[in-house]
Every structure is written in C-alpha cells, then in structure tokens.
Amino acid sequence: MTTPAGSTRLTAWVHGHVQGVGFRWWTRSRALELGLTGYAANQADGRVLVVAEGTPDATARLLELLRGGETPGHVDLVVDDTAPATGEFTGFVER
C-alpha cells in the first residue's frame, strides 16, 4: 500500500483512557478500511499518537471516528494537525 499523490498526513494525539491493545487494534482496523498508512503508538504520558497518511477524505474520516466515541477506549480529547503526506509508510501498524 502506498500513499497517493495529493495525500495528507494526519497527526493526532488522543487523550483519555485509550492506551492498550484494543484501542490501537481498533485504530489500525479503521485506518486499513480507509486505505491509510501510518501507525498508532502509546506515549509515556498516557496519550496515544496516531499518524496516518492517505486521501484528505480518508484522514478526515479517521479523525471523525477518533472523536466520535466509537473507539474501545474513553476518548476525552483529540488534538490534531495536518500536513502534506511524506509517503514514508507502506502499511498501518501498532507500535
């Protein structure tokens, strides 16, 4: 899987009770369904960092899902940033 031209990079810091395999697995599953590449990783401060690249519509949809309360964790806040994609990822992984 490669990142198409004109793609965006979503970087999202997810706050709440979200650390754990279930949340990262859910994020990876949704990202793959949307055709995104990147990763989800626990951070030392209790947040989960999600970095995803793909079409602007797909990255916006993942952000919407993260904020929508459908995840297996309890999301309090999602802080996000978007930029042009780098194309460095070949799939979506849990770290």
C-alpha positions in Angstrom: 0.0 0.0 0.0 1.5 3.4 -1.0 0.3 6.9 -0.3 -1.4 8.5 -3.4 -0.3 11.9 -4.7 -2.1 14.8 -3.1 -2.4 12.9 0.2 -2.4 14.4 3.6 -0.7 13.4 6.9 -2.9 13.4 10.0 -1.1 13.6 13.3 -3.5 13.1 16.3 -2.7 13.0 20.0 -5.6 11.1 21.6 -6.2 11.8 25.3 -8.3 9.7 27.7 -8.3 6.1 28.8 -7.0 4.9 25.4 -3.8 3.1 26.0 -3.9 -0.6 25.3 -4.0 -3.2 22.5 -7.8 -2.8 21.9 -7.6 0.9 21.1 -4.6 0.5 18.8 -6.1 -2.5 17.1 -9.4 -0.6 16.5 -7.5 2.4 15.1 -5.4 0.1 12.8 -8.6 -1.7 11.6 -10.4 1.6 10.8 -7.2 3.0 9.1 -6.8 -0.1 6.9 -10.5 0.0 5.9 -10.0 3.7 4.9 -6.8 2.8 2.9 -4.5 4.7 5.2 -0.9 4.1 6.1 0.9 5.0 9.3 0.8 3.9 12.9 -0.7 4.1 16.4 1.6 4.1 19.4 1.2 4.5 23.2 3.0 7.5 24.6 4.7 7.7 28.1 2.3 10.4 29.2 -0.9 8.2 28.7 -1.8 9.5 25.2 -1.9 7.6 22.0 -0.2 9.1 19.0 -1.9 8.3 15.7 -0.1 9.2 12.4 -2.0 8.4 9.3 -1.5 9.3 5.6 -3.9 9.0 2.8 -6.5 11.0 0.9 -7.8 14.1 2.6 -11.3 12.5 2.9 -9.9 9.3 4.5 -7.8 11.1 7.0 -10.7 13.4 7.9 -12.9 10.3 8.4 -10.4 8.7 10.7 -10.3 11.9 12.8 -14.1 12.0 12.9 -14.1 8.3 14.1 -11.5 9.0 16.8 -13.5 12.0 18.1 -16.9 10.2 17.7 -16.7 7.9 20.7 -16.9 4.7 18.8 -13.5 3.5 20.0 -13.0 0.8 22.6 -11.3 3.4 24.9 -12.7 6.5 26.5 -11.5 9.5 24.4 -11.5 12.8 26.2 -9.8 15.0 23.6 -8.1 14.7 20.2 -5.5 17.3 19.3 -4.7 17.1 15.6 -2.5 18.6 12.9 -2.5 18.0 9.2 0.3 18.5 6.6 1.3 17.1 3.2 2.0 13.4 3.3 5.6 12.2 3.3 4.9 8.8 1.7 7.2 7.1 4.2 4.8 4.3 5.3 3.9 1.1 3.5 1.0 0.0 5.7 -0.6 0.8 9.1 0.9 -0.7 12.2 0.5 -0.7 16.0 3.7 0.4 17.9 
